[in-house]
Amino acid sequence: MIPWRSRERPERAAKQTRAVSGWIHRLALTASVALVLALLGVAVAQASWCVAVWYPSSEHPGGAQSIAENLDVIDVVHPFWFTPDAEGELLDQGGANAADQVRTWQESGLLVLPSVFSGHAGFLADDLRHDHVRAIVNLVNERGFDGIDIDYEGFPLATRESFSAFVEDLAEALHAIGKLLSVTVHAKTEETPPYEGAAAQDWRRLAAAADIFNLMTYDFTNRNEPPGPVADVAWVSDVVSYAATVTDVADVRVGLPFYGYSWTRARPPARATTWEASDRLVRQFGLAPERDPSSGELVIDLDVRGLPRQVIYVSDGETLRGRLEALEGLGVGGVAIWGLGGEDPAVWDFLRKARPAQCAVGR
């Protein structure tokens, strides 16, 4: 399996040497606050907590089956089907079964907010932006979607103002017809980080306009770097902490990677992999995976005579359990999953047990 596209990690917020101590400190602080509230008899209720998935978010054929088998856990589907051309008109990659899939999901009670993805920004020009908004609103209306997810990545810093204005215009137009707007953003821990794509996203304005604010808290180590964790837990917490300074984190969905990376000969570039493929290697060669202390991810070192060495970092159910525990008490409104298909089946049971509330968005 190779993800349909790679999400590049924009920055490292903390050195890996500080990751373990930072994670422990945050968990201890969260536990201390919870204990104080319990002693005071204060009940802290979570109003809404949602599970979203992007589909397809990998080339693994099992993504649709993962959704079908876990309709009781998933609340929102972001079909990854649309992209704008140079003029802002939408290209449809949904395929012949798209309408049937949407009907099945909606009849099962899921919200369908397709993702519009772009890595180019020419359509944000003043003479094109309003037409682009109109094209998106028409799409949502004509296809009966519950809203839209905007996932525009790697834009130059010069688009910061025009992108914010676009999202605000789109939000106004969608809300006028009773539809939802989700905005997916690069992870960052400060307003203007070194990575231009993240600096070009004005979180305060984007989050104020959006109903749902997805943080791409993965690719802490991306495919073009030496082996390392996909989502360092302390870094994720730092990203959420920054989000809390600019918006209500109840609207925030924390990105969860269900995928992993495999580095041949322990050198970049890595290729994407799944828990399923990694577990097959573990069983076939009798390997003994370790667990990365900063992320909880499995670390598999395949060093077998006659084969090129592989170093793999990948998530499993225990990884997810640790990540969900680290989110407790932070007040986020849920999670958004990238890398559907070939995941450890245990992740769904952990999601069932861990959710603090039902999803109330759009209902």
Buried (B, 14 or more C-beta within 10 A) or exposed (E): BBBBEBBBBBBBBBEBEBBBEBBEEBBEEBEEEBEEEEEEEEEEEBEBBBBBBBBBBBEBEBBBEBBBEBBEBBBBBBBBBBBBEEEBEBEEBBEEEBEEBBEBBBEEEBBBBBBBBBEEBEBBEEEBBEEBBBBBBEBBEEBEBBBBBBBBBBBEEEBBEBBBBBBBBBBEBBBEEEBBBBBBBBBBBEBEBEBBBBBBBBBEBBBBBBBBBBBBBBBBBBBEBEBBBBBBBBBBBBBBBBBBEBBEBBBBBBBBBBBBBBBBEBEBEBBBBBBBBBBEBBEEEEBEBEEBBBBBBBBBBBEBEEEEEBBBBBBBBBBBBBBBBBBBBBBBBBBBBBBBBBBBEBBBBBBEEBBBEEBBBBE
